């Protein structure tokens, strides 16, 4: 239990990565943790798409940057792996389900020594014609919403920030 709490307290969003790809065994552990996230009524509405192909990763980055309004940027900060989390719109808890998957992915990444960050704009990317074409190309059928991009990689030197102090009124007791 103590190691879990330590990991939760020490995990940070990483915004600079080394170029080398993460190890397959690390990826598999991270993905497994994602599949064990709680979901509404245990229906497991999310899907995790693993993108490690450089050309596809760069195209996703370009689509994300376009939504962000800065087409010259790399919103994925050089991370070599992008996990796209989608969830079925048929479930009323699709966003919550996908968000819990994202949390598990990021916490598991930290636990195995891999940096991560939640990158938004998946909803807009996969709601676009280009995003829908990617889903079709990948064989993803159904009506899915993009919940987030979980970027993964090894942090560049100095890329791990310190934790900010927790705010005083974070917890309110009603007893």
Secondary structure as UniProt FT lines:
FT   HELIX           2..10
FT   HELIX           24..35
FT   HELIX           40..42
FT   STRAND          46..51
FT   HELIX           54..68
FT   TURN            71..72
FT   TURN            75..78
FT   STRAND          81..88
FT   TURN            89..90
FT   TURN            92..93
FT   HELIX           94..111
FT   TURN            112..113
FT   STRAND          115..119
FT   HELIX           122..127
FT   HELIX           129..137
FT   TURN            138..139
FT   STRAND          144..153
FT   TURN            157..158
FT   TURN            168..169
//
